[in-house]
Amino acid sequence: MVIPDNVSSDEYMTTFIYEKNGLKKEFTVENYPADDTTWKFVDQKSSLIKEGMSLQYMISAFLQVMMKILHRKVLNNPGYTFLMISKS
């Protein structure tokens, strides 16, 4: 499935954790110590800043397709159709 350009995606902020002389410090992409080789990379973490609509769009599009298929099968069936709806 192709997501249209006007549908926003999730935005994340990545933080890098470096260590130097026993001191751990967090850096962003903009200010990490790229030129200072005395800092040793320890870890990274990403946090969601803004939830986009891409997942909701995909779920909605999937449900629309499934409803069309179900609708067609129910209406075009010359006999009886039984639907069972359950939470589990």
HTML snippet that shows the backbone in 3Dmol.js (N, CA, C, O; Angstrom):
<script src="https://3Dmol.org/build/3Dmol-min.js"></script>
<div id="view" style="width:600px;height:400px;position:relative"></div>
<script>
const pdb = `
ATOM      1  N   MET A   1       0.838  -1.168   0.000  1.00  0.00           N
ATOM      2  CA  MET A   1       0.000   0.000   0.000  1.00  0.00           C
ATOM      3  C   MET A   1       0.889   1.239   0.000  1.00  0.00           C
ATOM      4  O   MET A   1       1.852   1.320   0.761  1.00  0.00           O
ATOM      5  N   VAL A   2       0.564   2.184  -0.843  1.00  0.00           N
ATOM      6  CA  VAL A   2       1.320   3.425  -0.933  1.00  0.00           C
ATOM      7  C   VAL A   2       0.596   4.488  -0.128  1.00  0.00           C
ATOM      8  O   VAL A   2      -0.602   4.707  -0.305  1.00  0.00           O
ATOM      9  N   ILE A   3       1.329   5.145   0.753  1.00  0.00           N
ATOM     10  CA  ILE A   3       0.752   6.202   1.570  1.00  0.00           C
ATOM     11  C   ILE A   3       0.886   7.516   0.805  1.00  0.00           C
ATOM     12  O   ILE A   3       1.982   7.851   0.356  1.00  0.00           O
ATOM     13  N   PRO A   4      -0.200   8.263   0.648  1.00  0.00           N
ATOM     14  CA  PRO A   4      -0.131   9.537  -0.083  1.00  0.00           C
ATOM     15  C   PRO A   4       0.809  10.530   0.596  1.00  0.00           C
ATOM     16  O   PRO A   4       1.085  10.420   1.791  1.00  0.00           O
ATOM     17  N   ASP A   5       1.293  11.491  -0.173  1.00  0.00           N
ATOM     18  CA  ASP A   5       2.236  12.486   0.341  1.00  0.00           C
ATOM     19  C   ASP A   5       1.638  13.360   1.431  1.00  0.00           C
ATOM     20  O   ASP A   5       2.360  13.817   2.316  1.00  0.00           O
ATOM     21  N   ASN A   6       0.341  13.599   1.384  1.00  0.00           N
ATOM     22  CA  ASN A   6      -0.278  14.494   2.356  1.00  0.00           C
ATOM     23  C   ASN A   6      -0.551  13.834   3.708  1.00  0.00           C
ATOM     24  O   ASN A   6      -1.055  14.493   4.618  1.00  0.00           O
ATOM     25  N   VAL A   7      -0.230  12.551   3.857  1.00  0.00           N
ATOM     26  CA  VAL A   7      -0.407  11.842   5.120  1.00  0.00           C
ATOM     27  C   VAL A   7       0.904  11.923   5.895  1.00  0.00           C
ATOM     28  O   VAL A   7       1.947  11.482   5.414  1.00  0.00           O
ATOM     29  N   SER A   8       0.842  12.488   7.093  1.00  0.00           N
ATOM     30  CA  SER A   8       2.064  12.685   7.878  1.00  0.00           C
ATOM     31  C   SER A   8       2.531  11.378   8.503  1.00  0.00           C
ATOM     32  O   SER A   8       1.732  10.492   8.803  1.00  0.00           O
ATOM     33  N   SER A   9       3.829  11.279   8.690  1.00  0.00           N
ATOM     34  CA  SER A   9       4.389  10.100   9.346  1.00  0.00           C
ATOM     35  C   SER A   9       4.883  10.486  10.736  1.00  0.00           C
ATOM     36  O   SER A   9       4.952  11.669  11.068  1.00  0.00           O
ATOM     37  N   ASP A  10       5.223   9.494  11.539  1.00  0.00           N
ATOM     38  CA  ASP A  10       5.697   9.740  12.896  1.00  0.00           C
ATOM     39  C   ASP A  10       7.000  10.532  12.872  1.00  0.00           C
ATOM     40  O   ASP A  10       7.819  10.377  11.967  1.00  0.00           O
ATOM     41  N   GLU A  11       7.177  11.382  13.880  1.00  0.00           N
ATOM     42  CA  GLU A  11       8.425  12.131  14.023  1.00  0.00           C
ATOM     43  C   GLU A  11       9.098  11.710  15.323  1.00  0.00           C
ATOM     44  O   GLU A  11       8.474  11.694  16.384  1.00  0.00           O
ATOM     45  N   TYR A  12      10.371  11.373  15.225  1.00  0.00           N
ATOM     46  CA  TYR A  12      11.141  10.918  16.373  1.00  0.00           C
ATOM     47  C   TYR A  12      12.326  11.846  16.628  1.00  0.00           C
ATOM     48  O   TYR A  12      12.829  12.498  15.713  1.00  0.00           O
ATOM     49  N   MET A  13      12.762  11.893  17.887  1.00  0.00           N
ATOM     50  CA  MET A  13      13.994  12.581  18.224  1.00  0.00           C
ATOM     51  C   MET A  13      14.975  11.509  18.706  1.00  0.00           C
ATOM     52  O   MET A  13      14.661  10.735  19.611  1.00  0.00           O
ATOM     53  N   THR A  14      16.143  11.469  18.107  1.00  0.00           N
ATOM     54  CA  THR A  14      17.162  10.510  18.485  1.00  0.00           C
ATOM     55  C   THR A  14      18.196  11.182  19.364  1.00  0.00           C
ATOM     56  O   THR A  14      18.704  12.256  19.039  1.00  0.00           O
ATOM     57  N   THR A  15      18.501  10.546  20.474  1.00  0.00           N
ATOM     58  CA  THR A  15      19.498  11.040  21.412  1.00  0.00           C
ATOM     59  C   THR A  15      20.632  10.022  21.483  1.00  0.00           C
ATOM     60  O   THR A  15      20.393   8.824  21.632  1.00  0.00           O
ATOM     61  N   PHE A  16      21.859  10.504  21.376  1.00  0.00           N
ATOM     62  CA  PHE A  16      23.043   9.652  21.467  1.00  0.00           C
ATOM     63  C   PHE A  16      23.687   9.839  22.829  1.00  0.00           C
ATOM     64  O   PHE A  16      23.816  10.962  23.316  1.00  0.00           O
ATOM     65  N   ILE A  17      24.088   8.744  23.435  1.00  0.00           N
ATOM     66  CA  ILE A  17      24.754   8.809  24.730  1.00  0.00           C
ATOM     67  C   ILE A  17      26.225   8.456  24.521  1.00  0.00           C
ATOM     68  O   ILE A  17      26.561   7.374  24.042  1.00  0.00           O
ATOM     69  N   TYR A  18      27.087   9.394  24.893  1.00  0.00           N
ATOM     70  CA  TYR A  18      28.531   9.213  24.774  1.00  0.00           C
ATOM     71  C   TYR A  18      29.149   9.307  26.171  1.00  0.00           C
ATOM     72  O   TYR A  18      28.570   9.891  27.087  1.00  0.00           O
ATOM     73  N   GLU A  19      30.334   8.719  26.305  1.00  0.00           N
ATOM     74  CA  GLU A  19      31.033   8.753  27.584  1.00  0.00           C
ATOM     75  C   GLU A  19      32.467   9.242  27.386  1.00  0.00           C
ATOM     76  O   GLU A  19      33.141   8.890  26.417  1.00  0.00           O
ATOM     77  N   LYS A  20      32.910  10.070  28.344  1.00  0.00           N
ATOM     78  CA  LYS A  20      34.271  10.596  28.310  1.00  0.00           C
ATOM     79  C   LYS A  20      34.725  10.786  29.757  1.00  0.00           C
ATOM     80  O   LYS A  20      34.084  11.502  30.527  1.00  0.00           O
ATOM     81  N   ASN A  21      35.838  10.136  30.121  1.00  0.00           N
ATOM     82  CA  ASN A  21      36.386  10.231  31.480  1.00  0.00           C
ATOM     83  C   ASN A  21      35.350   9.853  32.546  1.00  0.00           C
ATOM     84  O   ASN A  21      35.286  10.481  33.603  1.00  0.00           O
ATOM     85  N   GLY A  22      34.547   8.830  32.266  1.00  0.00           N
ATOM     86  CA  GLY A  22      33.542   8.377  33.229  1.00  0.00           C
ATOM     87  C   GLY A  22      32.274   9.195  33.256  1.00  0.00           C
ATOM     88  O   GLY A  22      31.343   8.855  33.986  1.00  0.00           O
ATOM     89  N   LEU A  23      32.207  10.255  32.490  1.00  0.00           N
ATOM     90  CA  LEU A  23      31.031  11.117  32.434  1.00  0.00           C
ATOM     91  C   LEU A  23      30.200  10.762  31.201  1.00  0.00           C
ATOM     92  O   LEU A  23      30.696  10.807  30.075  1.00  0.00           O
ATOM     93  N   LYS A  24      28.942  10.412  31.423  1.00  0.00           N
ATOM     94  CA  LYS A  24      28.038  10.123  30.315  1.00  0.00           C
ATOM     95  C   LYS A  24      27.228  11.374  30.017  1.00  0.00           C
ATOM     96  O   LYS A  24      26.741  12.049  30.924  1.00  0.00           O
ATOM     97  N   LYS A  25      27.093  11.670  28.737  1.00  0.00           N
ATOM     98  CA  LYS A  25      26.362  12.867  28.309  1.00  0.00           C
ATOM     99  C   LYS A  25      25.510  12.531  27.098  1.00  0.00           C
ATOM    100  O   LYS A  25      25.916  11.748  26.239  1.00  0.00           O
ATOM    101  N   GLU A  26      24.332  13.124  27.034  1.00  0.00           N
ATOM    102  CA  GLU A  26      23.425  12.916  25.907  1.00  0.00           C
ATOM    103  C   GLU A  26      23.598  14.030  24.887  1.00  0.00           C
ATOM    104  O   GLU A  26      23.733  15.203  25.235  1.00  0.00           O
ATOM    105  N   PHE A  27      23.591  13.638  23.627  1.00  0.00           N
ATOM    106  CA  PHE A  27      23.721  14.577  22.520  1.00  0.00           C
ATOM    107  C   PHE A  27      22.601  14.332  21.519  1.00  0.00           C
ATOM    108  O   PHE A  27      22.061  13.230  21.428  1.00  0.00           O
ATOM    109  N   THR A  28      22.261  15.376  20.772  1.00  0.00           N
ATOM    110  CA  THR A  28      21.310  15.224  19.672  1.00  0.00           C
ATOM    111  C   THR A  28      22.094  15.095  18.371  1.00  0.00           C
ATOM    112  O   THR A  28      23.324  15.141  18.370  1.00  0.00           O
ATOM    113  N   VAL A  29      21.384  14.936  17.287  1.00  0.00           N
ATOM    114  CA  VAL A  29      22.029  14.837  15.976  1.00  0.00           C
ATOM    115  C   VAL A  29      22.787  16.126  15.659  1.00  0.00           C
ATOM    116  O   VAL A  29      23.830  16.095  15.006  1.00  0.00           O
ATOM    117  N   GLU A  30      22.261  17.248  16.119  1.00  0.00           N
ATOM    118  CA  GLU A  30      22.863  18.536  15.818  1.00  0.00           C
ATOM    119  C   GLU A  30      24.140  18.822  16.603  1.00  0.00           C
ATOM    120  O   GLU A  30      25.002  19.557  16.122  1.00  0.00           O
ATOM    121  N   ASN A  31      24.279  18.252  17.808  1.00  0.00           N
ATOM    122  CA  ASN A  31      25.425  18.653  18.638  1.00  0.00           C
ATOM    123  C   ASN A  31      26.314  17.503  19.124  1.00  0.00           C
ATOM    124  O   ASN A  31      27.093  17.686  20.059  1.00  0.00           O
ATOM    125  N   TYR A  32      26.210  16.330  18.508  1.00  0.00           N
ATOM    126  CA  TYR A  32      27.047  15.228  18.989  1.00  0.00           C
ATOM    127  C   TYR A  32      28.515  15.493  18.626  1.00  0.00           C
ATOM    128  O   TYR A  32      28.792  16.188  17.649  1.00  0.00           O
ATOM    129  N   PRO A  33      29.455  14.942  19.408  1.00  0.00           N
ATOM    130  CA  PRO A  33      30.879  15.260  19.235  1.00  0.00           C
ATOM    131  C   PRO A  33      31.527  14.510  18.070  1.00  0.00           C
ATOM    132  O   PRO A  33      32.312  13.586  18.282  1.00  0.00           O
ATOM    133  N   ALA A  34      31.202  14.905  16.863  1.00  0.00           N
ATOM    134  CA  ALA A  34      31.715  14.208  15.679  1.00  0.00           C
ATOM    135  C   ALA A  34      33.220  14.365  15.527  1.00  0.00           C
ATOM    136  O   ALA A  34      33.891  13.444  15.061  1.00  0.00           O
ATOM    137  N   ASP A  35      33.757  15.506  15.909  1.00  0.00           N
ATOM    138  CA  ASP A  35      35.183  15.775  15.720  1.00  0.00           C
ATOM    139  C   ASP A  35      36.037  15.405  16.935  1.00  0.00           C
ATOM    140  O   ASP A  35      37.264  15.391  16.845  1.00  0.00           O
ATOM    141  N   ASP A  36      35.402  15.109  18.060  1.00  0.00           N
ATOM    142  CA  ASP A  36      36.133  14.785  19.289  1.00  0.00           C
ATOM    143  C   ASP A  36      36.152  13.271  19.482  1.00  0.00           C
ATOM    144  O   ASP A  36      35.174  12.697  19.960  1.00  0.00           O
ATOM    145  N   THR A  37      37.239  12.630  19.121  1.00  0.00           N
ATOM    146  CA  THR A  37      37.342  11.172  19.177  1.00  0.00           C
ATOM    147  C   THR A  37      37.553  10.643  20.592  1.00  0.00           C
ATOM    148  O   THR A  37      37.607   9.429  20.786  1.00  0.00           O
ATOM    149  N   THR A  38      37.675  11.522  21.584  1.00  0.00           N
ATOM    150  CA  THR A  38      37.833  11.053  22.965  1.00  0.00           C
ATOM    151  C   THR A  38      36.508  10.611  23.569  1.00  0.00           C
ATOM    152  O   THR A  38      36.489   9.902  24.575  1.00  0.00           O
ATOM    153  N   TRP A  39      35.398  11.026  22.960  1.00  0.00           N
ATOM    154  CA  TRP A  39      34.083  10.562  23.404  1.00  0.00           C
ATOM    155  C   TRP A  39      33.831   9.173  22.823  1.00  0.00           C
ATOM    156  O   TRP A  39      34.079   8.944  21.639  1.00  0.00           O
ATOM    157  N   LYS A  40      33.344   8.251  23.643  1.00  0.00           N
ATOM    158  CA  LYS A  40      33.025   6.885  23.208  1.00  0.00           C
ATOM    159  C   LYS A  40      31.511   6.711  23.183  1.00  0.00           C
ATOM    160  O   LYS A  40      30.812   7.053  24.137  1.00  0.00           O
ATOM    161  N   PHE A  41      31.027   6.175  22.081  1.00  0.00           N
ATOM    162  CA  PHE A  41      29.592   5.923  21.942  1.00  0.00           C
ATOM    163  C   PHE A  41      29.166   4.835  22.919  1.00  0.00           C
ATOM    164  O   PHE A  41      29.815   3.794  23.017  1.00  0.00           O
ATOM    165  N   VAL A  42      28.065   5.079  23.648  1.00  0.00           N
ATOM    166  CA  VAL A  42      27.545   4.109  24.619  1.00  0.00           C
ATOM    167  C   VAL A  42      26.204   3.538  24.159  1.00  0.00           C
ATOM    168  O   VAL A  42      26.013   2.322  24.138  1.00  0.00           O
ATOM    169  N   ASP A  43      25.277   4.426  23.790  1.00  0.00           N
ATOM    170  CA  ASP A  43      23.920   3.974  23.465  1.00  0.00           C
ATOM    171  C   ASP A  43      23.197   5.077  22.698  1.00  0.00           C
ATOM    172  O   ASP A  43      23.698   6.192  22.551  1.00  0.00           O
ATOM    173  N   GLN A  44      22.022   4.737  22.223  1.00  0.00           N
ATOM    174  CA  GLN A  44      21.149   5.733  21.606  1.00  0.00           C
ATOM    175  C   GLN A  44      19.729   5.409  21.981  1.00  0.00           C
ATOM    176  O   GLN A  44      19.397   4.258  22.266  1.00  0.00           O
ATOM    177  N   LYS A  45      18.889   6.424  21.981  1.00  0.00           N
ATOM    178  CA  LYS A  45      17.471   6.201  22.236  1.00  0.00           C
ATOM    179  C   LYS A  45      16.661   7.126  21.351  1.00  0.00           C
ATOM    180  O   LYS A  45      17.078   8.239  21.032  1.00  0.00           O
ATOM    181  N   SER A  46      15.508   6.644  20.965  1.00  0.00           N
ATOM    182  CA  SER A  46      14.601   7.434  20.138  1.00  0.00           C
ATOM    183  C   SER A  46      13.288   7.602  20.883  1.00  0.00           C
ATOM    184  O   SER A  46      12.783   6.663  21.499  1.00  0.00           O
ATOM    185  N   SER A  47      12.745   8.803  20.821  1.00  0.00           N
ATOM    186  CA  SER A  47      11.461   9.055  21.456  1.00  0.00           C
ATOM    187  C   SER A  47      10.518   9.700  20.447  1.00  0.00           C
ATOM    188  O   SER A  47      10.913  10.531  19.630  1.00  0.00           O
ATOM    189  N   LEU A  48       9.273   9.290  20.535  1.00  0.00           N
ATOM    190  CA  LEU A  48       8.252   9.799  19.623  1.00  0.00           C
ATOM    191  C   LEU A  48       7.890  11.224  20.014  1.00  0.00           C
ATOM    192  O   LEU A  48       7.467  11.479  21.142  1.00  0.00           O
ATOM    193  N   ILE A  49       8.059  12.150  19.080  1.00  0.00           N
ATOM    194  CA  ILE A  49       7.731  13.553  19.321  1.00  0.00           C
ATOM    195  C   ILE A  49       6.304  13.848  18.867  1.00  0.00           C
ATOM    196  O   ILE A  49       5.528  14.492  19.573  1.00  0.00           O
ATOM    197  N   LYS A  50       5.979  13.362  17.673  1.00  0.00           N
ATOM    198  CA  LYS A  50       4.667  13.637  17.089  1.00  0.00           C
ATOM    199  C   LYS A  50       4.193  12.401  16.358  1.00  0.00           C
ATOM    200  O   LYS A  50       4.876  11.877  15.479  1.00  0.00           O
ATOM    201  N   GLU A  51       3.010  11.943  16.735  1.00  0.00           N
ATOM    202  CA  GLU A  51       2.450  10.767  16.073  1.00  0.00           C
ATOM    203  C   GLU A  51       1.828  11.184  14.749  1.00  0.00           C
ATOM    204  O   GLU A  51       1.018  12.109  14.690  1.00  0.00           O
ATOM    205  N   GLY A  52       2.212  10.496  13.706  1.00  0.00           N
ATOM    206  CA  GLY A  52       1.687  10.802  12.390  1.00  0.00           C
ATOM    207  C   GLY A  52       0.401  10.060  12.105  1.00  0.00           C
ATOM    208  O   GLY A  52      -0.137   9.362  12.964  1.00  0.00           O
ATOM    209  N   MET A  53      -0.073  10.219  10.912  1.00  0.00           N
ATOM    210  CA  MET A  53      -1.331   9.597  10.509  1.00  0.00           C
ATOM    211  C   MET A  53      -1.132   8.367   9.641  1.00  0.00           C
ATOM    212  O   MET A  53      -2.114   7.782   9.185  1.00  0.00           O
ATOM    213  N   SER A  54       0.099   7.957   9.399  1.00  0.00           N
ATOM    214  CA  SER A  54       0.332   6.870   8.453  1.00  0.00           C
ATOM    215  C   SER A  54      -0.280   5.554   8.926  1.00  0.00           C
ATOM    216  O   SER A  54      -0.885   4.842   8.124  1.00  0.00           O
ATOM    217  N   LEU A  55      -0.139   5.212  10.210  1.00  0.00           N
ATOM    218  CA  LEU A  55      -0.707   3.961  10.710  1.00  0.00           C
ATOM    219  C   LEU A  55      -2.227   4.020  10.674  1.00  0.00           C
ATOM    220  O   LEU A  55      -2.875   3.070  10.235  1.00  0.00           O
ATOM    221  N   GLN A  56      -2.801   5.131  11.135  1.00  0.00           N
ATOM    222  CA  GLN A  56      -4.249   5.273  11.102  1.00  0.00           C
ATOM    223  C   GLN A  56      -4.775   5.226   9.668  1.00  0.00           C
ATOM    224  O   GLN A  56      -5.833   4.657   9.402  1.00  0.00           O
ATOM    225  N   TYR A  57      -4.024   5.831   8.749  1.00  0.00           N
ATOM    226  CA  TYR A  57      -4.429   5.824   7.343  1.00  0.00           C
ATOM    227  C   TYR A  57      -4.442   4.396   6.804  1.00  0.00           C
ATOM    228  O   TYR A  57      -5.383   3.996   6.117  1.00  0.00           O
ATOM    229  N   MET A  58      -3.401   3.631   7.115  1.00  0.00           N
ATOM    230  CA  MET A  58      -3.317   2.263   6.615  1.00  0.00           C
ATOM    231  C   MET A  58      -4.435   1.389   7.189  1.00  0.00           C
ATOM    232  O   MET A  58      -5.023   0.582   6.469  1.00  0.00           O
ATOM    233  N   ILE A  59      -4.726   1.547   8.472  1.00  0.00           N
ATOM    234  CA  ILE A  59      -5.805   0.773   9.088  1.00  0.00           C
ATOM    235  C   ILE A  59      -7.138   1.153   8.468  1.00  0.00           C
ATOM    236  O   ILE A  59      -7.946   0.285   8.138  1.00  0.00           O
ATOM    237  N   SER A  60      -7.368   2.447   8.309  1.00  0.00           N
ATOM    238  CA  SER A  60      -8.617   2.912   7.721  1.00  0.00           C
ATOM    239  C   SER A  60      -8.781   2.411   6.282  1.00  0.00           C
ATOM    240  O   SER A  60      -9.861   1.957   5.901  1.00  0.00           O
ATOM    241  N   ALA A  61      -7.721   2.492   5.493  1.00  0.00           N
ATOM    242  CA  ALA A  61      -7.782   2.022   4.105  1.00  0.00           C
ATOM    243  C   ALA A  61      -8.044   0.520   4.052  1.00  0.00           C
ATOM    244  O   ALA A  61      -8.824   0.054   3.222  1.00  0.00           O
ATOM    245  N   PHE A  62      -7.397  -0.235   4.931  1.00  0.00           N
ATOM    246  CA  PHE A  62      -7.597  -1.683   4.985  1.00  0.00           C
ATOM    247  C   PHE A  62      -9.053  -2.002   5.335  1.00  0.00           C
ATOM    248  O   PHE A  62      -9.672  -2.855   4.699  1.00  0.00           O
ATOM    249  N   LEU A  63      -9.592  -1.323   6.335  1.00  0.00           N
ATOM    250  CA  LEU A  63     -10.974  -1.581   6.735  1.00  0.00           C
ATOM    251  C   LEU A  63     -11.954  -1.215   5.626  1.00  0.00           C
ATOM    252  O   LEU A  63     -12.958  -1.903   5.441  1.00  0.00           O
ATOM    253  N   GLN A  64     -11.682  -0.154   4.893  1.00  0.00           N
ATOM    254  CA  GLN A  64     -12.558   0.223   3.787  1.00  0.00           C
ATOM    255  C   GLN A  64     -12.574  -0.855   2.714  1.00  0.00           C
ATOM    256  O   GLN A  64     -13.634  -1.194   2.188  1.00  0.00           O
ATOM    257  N   VAL A  65     -11.412  -1.393   2.390  1.00  0.00           N
ATOM    258  CA  VAL A  65     -11.335  -2.464   1.388  1.00  0.00           C
ATOM    259  C   VAL A  65     -12.070  -3.702   1.881  1.00  0.00           C
ATOM    260  O   VAL A  65     -12.816  -4.327   1.127  1.00  0.00           O
ATOM    261  N   MET A  66     -11.862  -4.055   3.142  1.00  0.00           N
ATOM    262  CA  MET A  66     -12.518  -5.244   3.688  1.00  0.00           C
ATOM    263  C   MET A  66     -14.037  -5.074   3.710  1.00  0.00           C
ATOM    264  O   MET A  66     -14.771  -6.025   3.438  1.00  0.00           O
ATOM    265  N   MET A  67     -14.509  -3.878   4.030  1.00  0.00           N
ATOM    266  CA  MET A  67     -15.953  -3.639   4.049  1.00  0.00           C
ATOM    267  C   MET A  67     -16.548  -3.740   2.642  1.00  0.00           C
ATOM    268  O   MET A  67     -17.659  -4.242   2.476  1.00  0.00           O
ATOM    269  N   LYS A  68     -15.825  -3.273   1.644  1.00  0.00           N
ATOM    270  CA  LYS A  68     -16.309  -3.389   0.261  1.00  0.00           C
ATOM    271  C   LYS A  68     -16.409  -4.854  -0.144  1.00  0.00           C
ATOM    272  O   LYS A  68     -17.388  -5.266  -0.767  1.00  0.00           O
ATOM    273  N   ILE A  69     -15.400  -5.636   0.208  1.00  0.00           N
ATOM    274  CA  ILE A  69     -15.413  -7.072  -0.129  1.00  0.00           C
ATOM    275  C   ILE A  69     -16.559  -7.769   0.582  1.00  0.00           C
ATOM    276  O   ILE A  69     -17.302  -8.536  -0.030  1.00  0.00           O
ATOM    277  N   LEU A  70     -16.705  -7.503   1.871  1.00  0.00           N
ATOM    278  CA  LEU A  70     -17.776  -8.116   2.652  1.00  0.00           C
ATOM    279  C   LEU A  70     -19.139  -7.692   2.111  1.00  0.00           C
ATOM    280  O   LEU A  70     -20.044  -8.516   1.980  1.00  0.00           O
ATOM    281  N   HIS A  71     -19.280  -6.428   1.805  1.00  0.00           N
ATOM    282  CA  HIS A  71     -20.534  -5.901   1.278  1.00  0.00           C
ATOM    283  C   HIS A  71     -20.898  -6.602  -0.027  1.00  0.00           C
ATOM    284  O   HIS A  71     -22.043  -7.010  -0.221  1.00  0.00           O
ATOM    285  N   ARG A  72     -19.916  -6.740  -0.923  1.00  0.00           N
ATOM    286  CA  ARG A  72     -20.149  -7.399  -2.206  1.00  0.00           C
ATOM    287  C   ARG A  72     -20.556  -8.859  -2.011  1.00  0.00           C
ATOM    288  O   ARG A  72     -21.489  -9.336  -2.656  1.00  0.00           O
ATOM    289  N   LYS A  73     -19.860  -9.563  -1.128  1.00  0.00           N
ATOM    290  CA  LYS A  73     -20.146 -10.985  -0.924  1.00  0.00           C
ATOM    291  C   LYS A  73     -21.521 -11.184  -0.299  1.00  0.00           C
ATOM    292  O   LYS A  73     -22.229 -12.128  -0.651  1.00  0.00           O
ATOM    293  N   VAL A  74     -21.907 -10.310   0.620  1.00  0.00           N
ATOM    294  CA  VAL A  74     -23.213 -10.458   1.270  1.00  0.00           C
ATOM    295  C   VAL A  74     -24.334 -10.132   0.294  1.00  0.00           C
ATOM    296  O   VAL A  74     -25.314 -10.873   0.209  1.00  0.00           O
ATOM    297  N   LEU A  75     -24.203  -9.033  -0.443  1.00  0.00           N
ATOM    298  CA  LEU A  75     -25.278  -8.633  -1.341  1.00  0.00           C
ATOM    299  C   LEU A  75     -25.400  -9.520  -2.572  1.00  0.00           C
ATOM    300  O   LEU A  75     -26.491  -9.667  -3.123  1.00  0.00           O
ATOM    301  N   ASN A  76     -24.298 -10.108  -3.007  1.00  0.00           N
ATOM    302  CA  ASN A  76     -24.339 -10.942  -4.208  1.00  0.00           C
ATOM    303  C   ASN A  76     -24.642 -12.405  -3.908  1.00  0.00           C
ATOM    304  O   ASN A  76     -24.771 -13.206  -4.833  1.00  0.00           O
ATOM    305  N   ASN A  77     -24.753 -12.758  -2.667  1.00  0.00           N
ATOM    306  CA  ASN A  77     -25.044 -14.139  -2.301  1.00  0.00           C
ATOM    307  C   ASN A  77     -26.543 -14.396  -2.485  1.00  0.00           C
ATOM    308  O   ASN A  77     -27.360 -13.729  -1.850  1.00  0.00           O
ATOM    309  N   PRO A  78     -26.920 -15.362  -3.354  1.00  0.00           N
ATOM    310  CA  PRO A  78     -28.347 -15.610  -3.588  1.00  0.00           C
ATOM    311  C   PRO A  78     -29.022 -16.303  -2.400  1.00  0.00           C
ATOM    312  O   PRO A  78     -30.246 -16.262  -2.273  1.00  0.00           O
ATOM    313  N   GLY A  79     -28.237 -16.932  -1.538  1.00  0.00           N
ATOM    314  CA  GLY A  79     -28.827 -17.635  -0.388  1.00  0.00           C
ATOM    315  C   GLY A  79     -28.724 -16.795   0.877  1.00  0.00           C
ATOM    316  O   GLY A  79     -28.644 -15.568   0.842  1.00  0.00           O
ATOM    317  N   TYR A  80     -28.729 -17.508   1.983  1.00  0.00           N
ATOM    318  CA  TYR A  80     -28.622 -16.835   3.278  1.00  0.00           C
ATOM    319  C   TYR A  80     -27.178 -16.533   3.612  1.00  0.00           C
ATOM    320  O   TYR A  80     -26.263 -17.260   3.226  1.00  0.00           O
ATOM    321  N   THR A  81     -26.996 -15.446   4.336  1.00  0.00           N
ATOM    322  CA  THR A  81     -25.670 -15.087   4.822  1.00  0.00           C
ATOM    323  C   THR A  81     -25.785 -14.858   6.321  1.00  0.00           C
ATOM    324  O   THR A  81     -26.623 -14.082   6.782  1.00  0.00           O
ATOM    325  N   PHE A  82     -24.933 -15.541   7.074  1.00  0.00           N
ATOM    326  CA  PHE A  82     -24.907 -15.374   8.522  1.00  0.00           C
ATOM    327  C   PHE A  82     -23.581 -14.724   8.897  1.00  0.00           C
ATOM    328  O   PHE A  82     -22.513 -15.183   8.493  1.00  0.00           O
ATOM    329  N   LEU A  83     -23.664 -13.674   9.656  1.00  0.00           N
ATOM    330  CA  LEU A  83     -22.470 -12.986  10.124  1.00  0.00           C
ATOM    331  C   LEU A  83     -22.368 -13.152  11.629  1.00  0.00           C
ATOM    332  O   LEU A  83     -23.338 -12.940  12.358  1.00  0.00           O
ATOM    333  N   MET A  84     -21.198 -13.528  12.082  1.00  0.00           N
ATOM    334  CA  MET A  84     -20.956 -13.635  13.514  1.00  0.00           C
ATOM    335  C   MET A  84     -19.927 -12.580  13.886  1.00  0.00           C
ATOM    336  O   MET A  84     -18.822 -12.558  13.344  1.00  0.00           O
ATOM    337  N   ILE A  85     -20.288 -11.723  14.795  1.00  0.00           N
ATOM    338  CA  ILE A  85     -19.376 -10.646  15.219  1.00  0.00           C
ATOM    339  C   ILE A  85     -19.052 -10.884  16.685  1.00  0.00           C
ATOM    340  O   ILE A  85     -19.938 -11.064  17.520  1.00  0.00           O
ATOM    341  N   SER A  86     -17.763 -10.880  16.969  1.00  0.00           N
ATOM    342  CA  SER A  86     -17.312 -11.173  18.324  1.00  0.00           C
ATOM    343  C   SER A  86     -16.128 -10.298  18.686  1.00  0.00           C
ATOM    344  O   SER A  86     -15.355  -9.900  17.815  1.00  0.00           O
ATOM    345  N   LYS A  87     -15.983  -9.996  19.978  1.00  0.00           N
ATOM    346  CA  LYS A  87     -14.845  -9.216  20.432  1.00  0.00           C
ATOM    347  C   LYS A  87     -13.561 -10.051  20.471  1.00  0.00           C
ATOM    348  O   LYS A  87     -12.461  -9.504  20.397  1.00  0.00           O
ATOM    349  N   SER A  88     -13.700 -11.355  20.585  1.00  0.00           N
ATOM    350  CA  SER A  88     -12.504 -12.196  20.670  1.00  0.00           C
ATOM    351  C   SER A  88     -12.553 -13.330  19.666  1.00  0.00           C
ATOM    352  O   SER A  88     -11.626 -14.137  19.600  1.00  0.00           O
TER     353      SER A  88
END
`;
const viewer = $3Dmol.createViewer("view");
viewer.addModel(pdb, "pdb");
viewer.setStyle({}, {cartoon: {color: "spectrum"}});
viewer.zoomTo();
viewer.render();
</script>
